[in-house]
Amino acid sequence: MLLVTIALVLVQEMAVRLGTYTGKGLAALIREQFTLRMTAVALGCVLLANTGLVVSEFTRASGPPSSCSGSAGTSSSRSRPSPSGRSSRSAPTAGPSGSS
């Protein structure tokens, strides 16, 4: 993902510089030098790369926070025994007795 991000930053930076210098957009500049089919292919690649980056960002952001905790392969539903050997779950305590 890092390489895709770097490539997109470079392409967008070049497009901004070219657009600032010439006053034209990236598609117009590509169209001047290449055929319509090559322009469509180049812009399709840029669109595909941008879409892939956005999708990968959202899938990483929506993942469970436990996936980054480093506890791969362990089940969080089991309770681990305490260092003293007793269960970490405490038995319910009886309330005050109702005898008078």
N, C-alpha and C positions, 0 to 999 in steps of 0.2 A: 504494500500500500504506500510505503514511503516513496518508492520510485515513481508510482503513478502521480502522487501529489507533486513531486518535483517536476515531472514532465508537464503537468498541467500549469504549474506556475510559470515555467519557461515559455510555453506556448502563449499564455495569456499576456505575459509581459511583452513578448515580441509583437503580438497583435496590437497592444496598446501603443507601443512605440511606432509601429508602422502606421497605425491610424492617426496618431498625432502628427506625424510628419507629412503624410499624403492627404489626410482628410477623408480617407475612404476606409470602409470596414474590411475585415479579413476576407470575407467571401468575395467582395469586389476585387480585391488585389489578387486572390487566387484565380478568379475568373479571367482576369486580364492575361495571365501567363499560361493558363491551361484550358483544356476543353471543359464543357459543361459537365460531362461525366466525371472527370477527375476532380472538379470542384465539389460535386455531390459526394464523392467518395471521401475526400479530405474533410469536409464538414460533417459527414456521417461518423468518421473516426473521432473527431473532436466531441461530438454529441455523445457517442458511446462511452468515451473515456470520462466525460463529466458525469454522465448518469451512473456509471460504475462507481465513481468516487462518492457520490451522494448516497447511493444505496449502501455502500460499505460503511460509511460514517453512521448512517441510521441503524444498521444492524449491530454495530459495535456499541452504540449509545443505548440501544434498547435491550442489550443482553443483561442477564441477571448479575447483580453485583458480586455474587459468590463465585462467579467464574474466574475472577481475577484474584481471589484470596489465596491461591496456592494450595488449596486442599483438594486437589484432584484425586478422584478415586475413593474418597471417604464419604460415608453416608452421614448426613447431619441429623437424621431421624433417630439414630441410636445414641444413647447417653453413654458417656465415658465414665469409668469408675473414678472416684476421687482418689487422691494419693493415699488416703488412710485405708483404702480398701472397701469403704462403704459405698453404697449407691448414691449418686448425686441427687436422686429424687428423695425428698423427705416424706415420711409417712404423715398422714393427716393427724393433726393433734386434736384431742378431745377438748371440747369447750368446757366452760364451768359447769359443774354438776348441779342439778336442780334439787338436790336434797336439802331439807331444812331442819 
